[in-house]
């Protein structure tokens, strides 16, 4: 990595939307750091794919629910960058890592709710906070939300509500970091065919057909539909896009 090349860190970059985003960001000419929770093998494959594009890449293990590990993680990343670029800084942080929770309000446990809050809200909040001293001015933050923060589907009350919180948090980030010319935006995918949530949208034909029927473009989404939008927000072309929610859902529930 050299000082001229911008660097993006993508959490949850070993598969699905995170993987696609990391690859699309690399295609834009950035070097990429990805994190994975448990699947080192898949993460290493993504690193190899990024390197095949002529960009630098490295993968680190990180559980975004384990907030007490963030200081060590930021130091590890900083040490690597300082050794390779002479600076401990990144330019873009993509808060993508996440898990699904499908349960009716009548059945959600406190432990389930706490997990979603820790991964999707506290994790996003504090990882961003920890990286702020090590983000270059003029960079950006991309938080991944969901169509479920705009419309309600039974069973997603906790997930959708927490994502709505992330969307408001993003506006506060944009407001507070504006003096440093750091932009903060949200990408909100619709239903996408990935492993997410046990692969429901991809593998359950009834679910897939339902999604297609309520989507103006007539199908469920694919990872390729999302990564390019995230990558765009990590370029100068998006330099005047700030505090915005970009839904990439093919027109669900219009």
N, C-alpha and C positions, 0 to 999 in steps of 0.2 A: 504494500500500500504506500502511496506517496502523498505528499501534502496537497497536491493539486486535485486528487480524486476525492470526491465526496463519499461519505460512508453512511450507510443506513443499517440500523439494527432492527430486525424483525423477530418478534417473539412468536413462538409456535410455528417455526418455519420449516418443520420437517415434512409436512404433508398438507393437503387441502389448500385452502386459501392462502395460508402463510407461505407455503412452498411456491405457489404460483406468483404471489406478490414478490417474493425474493428474486425469482428468476426474471420477472418483468422489470424490476428495479435494476438488476444487473445489466439487462439489455439497454437500459437508459445510460449506462456508463458509470454506474456507482459500484463501489465495493460493498460487500454485504456481510454482516454478522447475523447469524440466526441462532435461535435458542430452540431446544427441544426438551420435553419433560422426561421421556423415558426411552424413546426409540432412536438410539445413537446411530444405528445402521442406516435408517432412512435419512437422518440428518446429514450423515457423511456423503450419501448419494447426492443430496441437494448441493452440498459444497462442491462436489466434483462437477456437477452440471454447470454451476456458476463459473467455476474455473475454466471449463471448456468454452465459455463465452468470452474468456480473456480477462475476467475480473478476479479480484482477490476475494476469498471467502473463508470463514471459519465458523464452527458450530460450538456452542457451549450448552451444557445442561442447566436448566433453570425451571424451577417450579414456581409459577407466579403467585401461588397461594402462600408460599413460604417467604413472607415479607422480611423476616429476620435474616434471610440469606442475601438480600439485595446489596448490602454494603460490600460483601465479599465478591459478589458477581461484578459490580461496577469496578472494583479495584482490579479484578482479573482482566476484564475487558480493557481497562485503561492501561495496565501494564503491557498487554499485547500491542495495543495501538502505539504507545510511546516507543516501544522497541522497534516497531516497523514503520512508523510515520513521523516520530519525533513529537507527536502531540497525543494527549489522552482523549481527545474530543471526537464525537460523532456529529453528523449533520442532521440525520433524520431518525426518529424513533417511531416504529410502527407497533402499536399495542394490539396484537392480533390474537395472542394465545387465549384459548377458552374451551369450556366444556358446555354441554347442553344439560338442561333439566326439564323433563316433561312430567308434570304432576299437577293434578287439580288442586286448587286452593285448600280444599277440605282434607288433603292428604299430605301436604308439604310439611316436612319436619324442620325443626330449628337448625339441625345440623346441615340439611340440604340448603336451606336459605343462607346460612353462614358461608358455606362453600362457594356459592355463586357470588355473594358479596365480596369475599376474599379474592377470588380469581378475577372477577370482571370489574370490580370497582376499586377496592383497596389496592389490589395488585397494580392496576393501571395508574392509580393516583400516586402511589409511593415509588413505583419504578420510574415514572416521569420525574417526580421530585428528586430522586437520587441522581438522575442523569442531567438535571438542569445545569449544574456547575460545569458539566462536561459536554455541553451542546454548543456548537458554534453559532454565533449570532447569524441570522439570516437562514437558519435551517427550518425544520418543521416537525410537527407531531401529527401522526395519523392514528386515530382511534377507530377500531372496528366495532360497529354497532350491529343493528339488525332491523329488518322491516318490522319486526315484532315490537319495536318501540313506537311505531306509528299506528299499527292496527293490532287488534287483539284476536288471538286464536286460543281456544281453551287448552289449558295445560302449560301455558308459557307465562303465567303471571309473574313469577319471580324473575326469570330471565329477561323478559321484555321490560319489566319495571326497572331493573338494574341497568339495562342498556339505555333506557331513557335518562337515567342519572348520568351515565357516561356522556351522553349527548350534551347535557347541560354543563357538565364539567368541562367539556371541550370548549364551550363558549368562554368560560372563565379562563381557561388556559390561553385562548387567543387574546383575551382582554389584558391579562396580566403580563404576557410575554411579548406583547406588541412593541414595547420599547426596545426589545432586543431584535426586532424584525423576525422573530420566530413565529411561524404560522401554526395553527392547530385546526384540524378538520376531521370530520367523521365520514367514513364510508359505511353505508348500511346495506349489506347484501340482502336479497330476498332468499327464498329457499334454494339451496345449491346442492348439487349431487356430489357429496364428499362423504368421508367417514363420519362426519359430525353427527352427534346424536345417534350413534350406532348405524349410520348410513341410511336413515329413514327416507329422506327425499330420493336417494338414489335407488334403494333396494325394494321399497314398498310401492308396488305398482299403483295401489289405490291412492297413496299419498302423492305420488308423482303425477298421476292423472288429475288429482284435485288441484295441485299447484298450477299445472298447465292450464286448467280451465279458468282460473281466476287471474291469469297473467296475460296482458295484452299481446305479448309476442308469442304466446301459445306453447311455452315449454318451461320446464324447470331450468334453473341456472346451472352453469358449469364454472369450475374454478377460473377458466380462461376469461370469463365474463367480468371478473372482479380484479384480478391482479394488475391489469393495465390501468385501472382507475386509481388504485393505491400508488402505482409507480408514477403516474402523472402528477400526483400531489407531492412527489419527491423531486420535482424538476422546477426549473425557473419558469416554465410555461404556466405553472400554477402559482406564480409569485404574488398574484393579487387575489387569490382565493383564500379566505381566512374566516374562521368561525362558522364554516358551512357544513351542512349535512348533505352528502351526495348519496342518494339511494340508487343502488344498482340491482334492480329486481325485475327488469323486463316489463315493468308496469303492473305490479301486483295490486289488486284492489283499487284500481283507479276510479 
